[in-house]
C-alpha cells in the first residue's frame, strides 16, 4: 500500500473513531456504521488483490468519511448550515430556500461520483480488452444497482424498527420520493465522474 493510501485509510479510521465519541443516537448510528466496518474491510482486502489507483482509493475513503459524519448526526441532523455560516458566513438553506436537511442528498450524489471511477478502473483491470465507453457504462449500471439494493436494505431494516426509529434511521424527512431522489442522484454522480476515470490504468501507481 502506498503512502497516499495509508494516509487516506488512517484518516478514515480516525474520523470513524471520532464519530463514536459520546454518540447521540447509538442504535441508529450503529446500523449505519455496520456498513462502514464492512466497507473498510472490503476496501483493505480488495486493494491487496486488485490495487486501486491512489486517487480512486482516496475517493472511496473520502466517501466513507462523509458517511461517518452523516451517520453521527443520522444525516437529517448534520449541522452543515451552521458550519458554513461560522466558516464563511454563508447559509445554503437561506440562499436556496431549502426546507429540509440535504446532507443525505449530497451523500448519494457523492456515492456515484466517488465509486464510479474505481469501479470503471477495476472492470478494465479484470477485462483489459473492454472498451472505455463500455467500462464506463457498466460502472454506471453497477452504481445504479448498488443504490437500488441499498434502498431495499434500508426499507427492510426500517420494517424491523419502531416508526420513530425507522424515521430517524431512514431520514426521509417526510419526503415520499426520498428513495427515488437518492437513486437519481447516485446515477447523476456516476455520470459526472467521467473525467475522473478516463485515464486508462491497470493498477496502482506509487
Backbone bond lengths (Angstrom), bond angles and torsions (degrees), N, CA, C in turn:
res aa  C-N    CA-C-N  psi(-1)  N-CA   C-N-CA  omega(-1)  CA-C   N-CA-C  phi
1 X - - - 1.462 - - 1.529 109.34 -
2 X 1.327 117.24 131.36 1.454 121.56 -178.16 1.522 111.27 -71.97
3 X 1.341 115.47 166.80 1.463 120.60 179.53 1.525 110.82 -60.39
4 X 1.327 116.49 -42.51 1.470 120.47 179.48 1.522 111.01 -58.26
5 X 1.316 116.16 -43.47 1.461 120.04 -179.83 1.517 111.45 -67.26
6 X 1.327 117.00 -41.54 1.469 119.66 179.63 1.523 111.05 -63.05
7 X 1.321 117.16 -40.37 1.468 120.47 178.51 1.528 110.36 -64.86
8 X 1.336 116.32 -45.49 1.467 120.54 -179.53 1.529 110.70 -62.71
9 X 1.324 116.48 -42.92 1.461 119.70 -178.68 1.526 110.82 -68.91
10 X 1.330 116.65 -41.03 1.456 120.16 178.40 1.519 112.21 -63.52
11 X 1.331 116.82 -41.41 1.465 120.64 177.89 1.529 110.65 -63.50
12 X 1.318 115.96 -39.41 1.464 120.07 178.49 1.524 111.31 -62.74
13 X 1.332 116.56 -44.58 1.457 120.13 178.06 1.527 111.17 -62.94
14 X 1.328 117.10 -37.95 1.464 121.04 179.88 1.523 111.29 -65.07
15 X 1.333 116.65 -43.46 1.459 120.18 178.97 1.526 110.18 -65.84
16 X 1.329 116.57 -40.50 1.464 120.06 178.33 1.520 110.52 -59.89
17 X 1.329 116.67 -46.23 1.465 120.38 179.58 1.526 111.15 -63.81
18 X 1.324 116.95 -42.38 1.462 120.84 -179.14 1.526 111.66 -64.99
19 X 1.319 116.64 -31.81 1.464 119.87 -178.88 1.527 112.23 -66.89
20 X 1.337 115.76 -15.23 1.461 119.94 -178.66 1.521 113.12 -99.86
21 X 1.321 117.78 9.91 1.452 120.67 175.37 1.532 108.98 -77.28
22 X 1.315 117.25 116.43 1.474 123.34 -179.24 1.519 111.74 48.16
23 X 1.329 118.34 63.02 1.467 120.76 -178.33 1.526 112.39 -62.62
24 X 1.315 116.33 142.88 1.463 121.44 -178.71 1.528 111.54 -84.14
25 X 1.315 116.86 -35.47 1.462 121.53 -179.27 1.535 107.73 -131.34
26 X 1.330 117.02 78.32 1.481 120.64 -171.92 1.520 114.64 -57.12
27 X 1.343 117.50 -45.00 1.460 119.76 -176.80 1.517 111.59 -63.33
28 X 1.326 116.02 -51.96 1.458 119.74 -177.64 1.530 111.39 -65.43
29 X 1.333 116.32 -38.79 1.464 119.01 178.40 1.521 110.63 -65.37
30 X 1.319 116.93 -37.48 1.465 120.61 178.98 1.533 110.65 -62.85
31 X 1.320 116.85 -38.31 1.460 120.06 178.34 1.525 110.61 -62.42
32 X 1.330 116.11 -43.95 1.464 119.64 177.14 1.529 111.33 -67.31
33 X 1.320 116.53 -41.26 1.459 121.11 -174.44 1.524 112.88 -71.93
34 X 1.312 117.78 -21.37 1.464 119.30 177.69 1.524 110.00 -59.81
35 X 1.329 116.24 -38.18 1.459 120.02 176.93 1.521 111.02 -68.45
36 X 1.334 117.00 -32.77 1.462 120.86 178.27 1.521 110.57 -63.10
37 X 1.334 116.28 -46.00 1.470 120.58 -179.95 1.526 110.44 -61.62
38 X 1.318 116.36 -45.34 1.460 120.07 178.62 1.524 110.99 -63.05
39 X 1.338 115.95 -40.88 1.457 120.41 -179.46 1.517 112.85 -64.48
40 X 1.317 117.39 -41.56 1.462 120.70 179.58 1.529 111.12 -67.82
41 X 1.332 116.69 -39.37 1.468 120.05 177.29 1.528 110.34 -64.18
42 X 1.333 115.58 -41.74 1.474 119.72 177.92 1.519 110.53 -63.53
43 X 1.342 117.97 -43.75 1.463 121.72 -177.82 1.521 110.82 -60.60
44 X 1.327 117.07 -45.28 1.460 121.58 -179.67 1.525 111.30 -61.51
45 X 1.331 115.50 -46.81 1.464 119.20 -177.88 1.523 111.51 -70.87
46 X 1.326 116.91 -41.55 1.461 120.31 -178.69 1.527 111.06 -62.70
47 X 1.329 117.05 -40.88 1.461 119.70 -176.91 1.518 111.52 -68.82
48 X 1.308 117.48 -25.51 1.458 119.94 177.25 1.533 111.41 -71.54
49 X 1.319 116.50 -32.99 1.468 119.64 -178.46 1.525 111.96 -93.43
50 X 1.339 116.09 -42.53 1.457 121.55 179.98 1.535 108.06 -124.41
51 X 1.328 117.71 83.36 1.471 121.09 -173.33 1.534 112.38 -55.18
52 X 1.320 114.98 129.37 1.454 121.52 175.68 1.520 110.01 -86.29
53 X 1.313 115.91 151.99 1.461 119.04 171.11 1.531 108.23 -65.44
54 X 1.336 117.99 148.50 1.473 119.97 -179.05 1.517 113.55 -52.85
55 X 1.342 117.85 -40.76 1.459 120.40 179.12 1.519 110.80 -62.22
56 X 1.312 116.46 -44.90 1.462 120.18 -179.13 1.529 111.29 -66.05
57 X 1.333 116.56 -40.38 1.457 120.66 176.62 1.524 110.21 -60.81
58 X 1.329 116.50 -43.48 1.468 121.22 179.90 1.528 111.26 -65.44
59 X 1.335 117.51 -35.07 1.461 120.56 177.86 1.526 110.68 -63.04
60 X 1.324 116.62 -44.24 1.468 120.26 178.81 1.522 110.11 -63.51
61 X 1.335 116.78 -44.02 1.467 120.06 178.90 1.529 110.69 -63.61
62 X 1.328 116.76 -39.28 1.458 119.90 178.08 1.517 112.13 -60.95
63 X 1.332 115.94 -40.24 1.465 119.20 177.50 1.519 111.01 -64.90
64 X 1.332 116.95 -43.04 1.468 120.70 -179.68 1.527 110.33 -62.52
65 X 1.323 117.32 -39.60 1.471 120.66 177.57 1.519 110.38 -61.44
66 X 1.338 116.79 -45.94 1.469 120.38 178.52 1.527 110.52 -62.16
67 X 1.328 116.26 -38.19 1.464 120.35 178.23 1.528 111.11 -64.97
68 X 1.335 117.31 -39.18 1.469 120.90 178.02 1.529 110.63 -61.22
69 X 1.326 115.89 -40.72 1.469 120.36 177.94 1.525 109.95 -64.84
70 X 1.332 115.65 -44.48 1.458 119.03 178.59 1.509 112.41 -63.06
71 X 1.331 117.49 -41.65 1.467 121.22 179.98 1.518 111.14 -63.56
72 X 1.317 116.62 -36.88 1.466 120.81 -179.83 1.529 111.05 -57.96
73 X 1.339 116.26 -41.21 1.471 121.19 -178.28 1.533 111.94 -107.92
74 X 1.324 116.64 16.79 1.473 121.74 179.66 1.522 111.59 52.73
75 X 1.301 116.70 34.54 1.459 124.47 175.57 1.528 113.17 61.86
76 X 1.304 117.70 -51.88 1.471 121.09 -175.87 1.523 112.72 -67.36
77 X 1.338 117.09 -17.64 1.459 120.43 -174.32 1.527 113.63 -116.13
78 X 1.333 117.94 10.76 1.463 120.16 178.94 1.530 109.06 -63.72
79 X 1.328 118.05 120.19 1.474 120.44 -174.77 1.525 113.56 -83.04
80 X 1.324 116.83 49.99 1.465 119.70 -177.33 1.522 111.97 -63.98
81 X 1.335 116.50 -31.74 1.462 119.09 179.94 1.532 110.44 -65.04
82 X 1.322 116.29 -44.48 1.465 120.59 178.29 1.522 110.67 -65.02
83 X 1.343 117.13 -38.82 1.461 120.47 179.11 1.522 111.01 -62.52
84 X 1.322 116.72 -44.87 1.464 120.49 -178.53 1.530 111.47 -68.26
85 X 1.318 115.94 -38.19 1.467 118.23 177.46 1.526 110.68 -63.53
86 X 1.327 116.65 -41.21 1.464 120.21 -179.79 1.529 111.49 -69.10
87 X 1.344 116.83 -34.72 1.468 120.76 -175.36 1.522 113.03 -82.35
88 X 1.343 116.90 -46.17 1.472 119.42 -174.03 1.534 112.95 -131.02
89 X 1.330 116.30 5.53 1.455 119.43 177.51 1.515 114.72 69.50
90 X 1.343 117.08 27.11 1.463 120.91 -178.53 1.514 110.09 -123.61
91 X 1.334 115.86 136.79 1.452 121.84 179.23 1.528 110.07 -116.13
92 X 1.338 118.53 106.28 1.467 119.30 177.38 1.516 112.47 -62.85
93 X 1.332 117.48 -31.45 1.463 120.49 179.54 1.520 110.56 -62.73
94 X 1.327 116.42 -44.27 1.460 120.37 179.00 1.528 111.38 -71.32
95 X 1.331 116.55 -38.51 1.463 120.84 -177.49 1.516 112.02 -65.07
96 X 1.320 116.54 -44.82 1.464 120.72 -175.54 1.518 113.41 -99.58
97 X 1.315 117.61 -1.63 1.459 120.44 179.30 1.514 113.70 67.35
98 X 1.331 116.91 33.58 1.464 120.26 -178.53 1.520 110.73 -69.28
99 X 1.329 115.19 145.82 1.458 121.17 177.57 1.529 111.82 -114.78
100 X 1.310 117.66 4.85 1.459 122.54 178.88 1.520 109.17 -140.60
101 X 1.320 115.63 166.31 1.453 121.67 174.80 1.532 108.13 -82.30
102 X 1.318 116.53 124.54 1.464 120.35 -173.42 1.521 113.92 -103.12
103 X 1.324 118.51 16.53 1.460 118.97 -179.81 1.528 111.12 -63.46
104 X 1.333 117.10 -35.50 1.460 119.37 178.74 1.522 111.23 -64.92
105 X 1.337 116.80 -34.70 1.465 120.26 176.81 1.528 109.94 -63.99
106 X 1.323 116.14 -42.77 1.454 121.08 178.55 1.523 110.76 -60.41
107 X 1.338 116.77 -41.95 1.463 120.65 -178.22 1.523 111.33 -62.66
108 X 1.316 117.71 -42.70 1.466 119.83 -178.91 1.524 111.13 -69.06
109 X 1.322 117.48 -37.16 1.462 120.26 173.93 1.523 110.08 -63.10
110 X 1.333 116.19 -43.58 1.463 121.15 -179.87 1.523 111.36 -64.85
111 X 1.336 117.40 -32.69 1.467 120.03 178.52 1.522 110.64 -57.91
112 X 1.317 116.27 -50.18 1.466 119.48 178.71 1.511 112.29 -64.35
113 X 1.326 116.57 -42.42 1.458 121.71 -177.91 1.527 112.13 -65.81
114 X 1.324 117.22 -38.14 1.470 121.51 -175.82 1.522 114.02 -86.04
115 X 1.334 117.62 -28.17 1.459 119.07 -174.82 1.521 114.18 -98.86
116 X 1.322 118.57 -22.01 1.459 118.87 179.81 1.530 112.75 -63.05
117 X 1.357 119.81 -45.47 1.477 118.72 -179.86 1.525 114.24 -61.01
118 X 1.358 120.18 -48.96 1.469 117.70 178.75 1.522 113.09 -66.06
119 X 1.332 117.29 -32.49 1.460 119.60 176.73 1.516 110.59 -65.73
120 X 1.305 116.06 -42.31 1.467 122.52 177.35 1.527 110.27 -59.23
121 X 1.340 116.47 -48.55 1.464 120.67 -180.00 1.523 111.47 -63.37
122 X 1.345 116.28 -39.22 1.458 119.82 179.65 1.529 111.27 -64.14
123 X 1.315 117.06 -41.15 1.459 120.82 178.52 1.526 111.06 -60.29
124 X 1.342 115.54 -37.59 1.465 118.91 -179.47 1.525 111.63 -79.39
125 X 1.339 117.00 -20.38 1.463 119.58 170.23 1.517 110.11 -68.35
126 X 1.319 114.88 -46.10 1.466 119.95 -177.19 1.521 111.51 -69.73
127 X 1.328 116.52 -39.80 1.467 121.44 -177.17 1.526 109.16 -127.76
128 X 1.338 117.56 84.35 1.469 121.67 -175.85 1.523 114.02 -57.80
129 X 1.322 117.10 -26.31 1.451 119.59 -179.00 1.519 113.75 -81.26
130 X 1.318 117.17 -2.08 1.459 121.10 -178.03 1.527 110.38 -69.09
131 X 1.306 116.46 128.78 1.469 120.37 178.62 1.518 110.01 -64.35
132 X 1.329 115.99 150.48 1.460 120.58 -177.31 1.523 111.79 -58.81
133 X 1.332 116.20 -44.74 1.465 119.59 -178.95 1.521 111.60 -66.24
134 X 1.327 116.77 -36.06 1.462 120.25 177.91 1.535 110.49 -67.09
135 X 1.319 116.10 -42.59 1.457 119.83 178.29 1.510 111.83 -61.67
136 X 1.327 116.14 -41.23 1.455 119.49 179.74 1.525 110.83 -65.83
137 X 1.330 116.87 -43.10 1.463 120.77 179.36 1.526 110.53 -60.88
138 X 1.326 117.42 -42.84 1.461 120.94 178.63 1.529 111.07 -65.45
139 X 1.335 116.75 -38.18 1.466 120.13 178.43 1.523 110.57 -62.90
140 X 1.325 116.86 -42.10 1.467 120.55 178.60 1.525 110.34 -63.91
141 X 1.329 116.47 -42.80 1.465 120.67 178.95 1.533 110.53 -62.17
142 X 1.320 117.57 -41.54 1.462 120.88 178.87 1.521 111.50 -64.53
143 X 1.322 117.07 -38.55 1.468 120.33 175.84 1.523 109.95 -63.06
144 X 1.323 116.89 -44.14 1.461 121.01 179.91 1.531 110.76 -61.89
145 X 1.337 116.75 -44.58 1.467 120.38 -178.91 1.526 111.33 -66.26
146 X 1.328 115.97 -39.72 1.463 119.78 178.95 1.517 110.73 -65.57
147 X 1.330 116.46 -40.04 1.464 120.66 178.20 1.525 110.53 -63.26
148 X 1.320 116.53 -41.80 1.461 120.87 177.72 1.525 110.91 -62.78
149 X 1.342 116.43 -45.75 1.465 120.46 -179.75 1.522 110.95 -62.17
150 X 1.336 117.03 -36.75 1.468 119.99 178.87 1.526 110.77 -65.54
151 X 1.317 117.21 -41.33 1.467 120.00 178.91 1.524 110.66 -63.90
152 X 1.317 117.24 -37.54 1.473 120.64 175.29 1.523 110.13 -63.10
153 X 1.343 116.49 -45.28 1.457 120.94 179.78 1.524 110.73 -61.97
154 X 1.313 116.52 -43.71 1.462 121.29 179.36 1.526 110.87 -60.45
155 X 1.319 115.89 -41.85 1.469 121.00 178.47 1.525 110.24 -64.91
156 X 1.348 117.69 -43.47 1.463 121.14 -178.99 1.528 111.22 -63.78
157 X 1.337 116.93 -40.25 1.457 120.21 178.13 1.522 110.25 -65.67
158 X 1.322 117.13 -40.44 1.462 121.62 -178.92 1.525 111.36 -61.69
159 X 1.341 117.07 -32.82 1.461 120.49 179.82 1.523 111.65 -63.58
160 X 1.327 116.79 -27.34 1.463 120.87 -177.43 1.527 112.59 -88.77
161 X 1.331 117.19 -3.83 1.462 121.67 -177.19 1.522 110.92 -105.52
162 X 1.306 115.56 165.53 1.466 120.14 172.69 1.525 108.40 -68.45
163 X 1.343 118.91 159.04 1.469 120.08 179.48 1.523 113.02 -54.82
164 X 1.348 116.75 -39.96 1.458 119.87 -179.17 1.529 110.90 -67.52
165 X 1.335 116.96 -45.18 1.463 120.83 179.98 1.526 110.90 -67.32
166 X 1.341 116.77 -36.62 1.458 120.42 179.05 1.527 111.09 -63.66
167 X 1.333 116.71 -42.25 1.459 120.80 178.80 1.523 110.54 -65.04
168 X 1.340 116.56 -41.29 1.465 120.28 179.46 1.522 110.79 -65.37
169 X 1.341 116.69 -38.77 1.465 120.31 -178.89 1.518 111.38 -72.54
170 X 1.328 117.26 -46.52 1.461 121.04 -177.10 1.518 112.96 -71.23
171 X 1.329 116.38 -36.23 1.459 119.82 -179.47 1.518 114.02 65.75
172 X 1.334 116.84 34.35 1.463 119.48 -179.47 1.524 112.60 -69.51
173 X 1.310 116.34 -27.45 1.467 122.27 179.53 1.537 111.56 54.67
174 X 1.330 114.94 38.48 1.451 120.04 175.88 1.516 114.83 80.81
175 X 1.311 118.70 5.41 1.467 121.80 -177.80 1.530 110.03 -92.41
176 X 1.331 118.97 111.29 1.466 120.77 -179.06 1.528 112.74 -70.22
177 X 1.340 117.02 -16.10 1.459 121.47 -179.02 1.531 111.44 -102.94
178 X 1.325 116.65 19.28 1.458 121.17 -175.51 1.520 112.41 -58.00
179 X 1.322 117.62 -48.25 1.465 120.89 -178.31 1.520 111.17 -62.80
180 X 1.336 116.47 -39.79 1.466 120.58 -179.40 1.525 110.64 -64.59
181 X 1.338 115.69 -44.28 1.464 120.35 179.42 1.523 110.82 -63.60
182 X 1.328 116.76 -40.08 1.462 120.67 -179.42 1.531 111.09 -63.22
183 X 1.322 116.86 -44.95 1.455 119.96 -179.75 1.530 111.51 -66.87
184 X 1.331 116.74 -37.60 1.462 120.21 177.55 1.523 110.75 -63.38
185 X 1.327 117.01 -43.27 1.456 120.31 -179.12 1.526 111.66 -66.48
186 X 1.325 117.77 -37.55 1.472 120.41 175.77 1.525 110.36 -61.28
187 X 1.331 116.16 -40.89 1.468 120.61 178.47 1.520 111.03 -65.32
188 X 1.329 117.23 -45.19 1.465 120.98 178.56 1.525 111.07 -62.23
189 X 1.340 116.37 -40.65 1.457 119.70 177.49 1.515 111.66 -60.05
190 X 1.341 116.51 -42.37 1.463 120.59 178.70 1.530 110.97 -63.10
191 X 1.318 117.02 -41.17 1.463 120.75 179.49 1.528 111.30 -65.91
192 X 1.323 116.46 -36.04 1.466 120.73 179.27 1.522 112.19 -71.74
193 X 1.326 116.87 -13.39 1.465 120.93 -176.33 1.520 113.33 -81.06
194 X 1.305 118.38 -1.32 1.466 121.70 -177.21 1.530 113.31 -48.26
195 X 1.348 120.20 -48.77 1.474 119.45 -178.55 1.527 113.80 -64.41
196 X 1.346 117.82 -26.08 1.461 120.81 -176.68 1.528 112.83 -77.86
197 X 1.313 118.18 -13.02 1.461 119.49 -175.71 1.509 114.26 -125.05
198 X 1.329 118.03 11.00 1.452 119.97 -174.28 1.524 113.18 -70.72
199 X 1.331 117.02 -29.84 1.466 119.07 -177.86 1.515 110.05 -68.96
200 X 1.277 115.89 126.17 1.474 120.35 -179.64 1.520 108.89 -71.61
201 X 1.301 116.08 131.73 1.462 120.22 178.87 1.520 109.61 -149.30
202 X 1.317 116.52 140.18 1.466 120.40 177.15 1.501 111.99 -109.95
203 X 1.323 117.67 9.88 1.454 120.54 179.11 1.492 111.28 -179.83
204 X 1.325 116.18 -175.35 1.448 121.18 -178.95 1.526 110.12 -81.32
205 X 1.317 114.60 155.99 1.451 120.88 174.07 1.492 108.78 -114.94
206 X 1.302 118.76 149.62 1.465 120.49 -176.76 1.510 111.33 -61.83
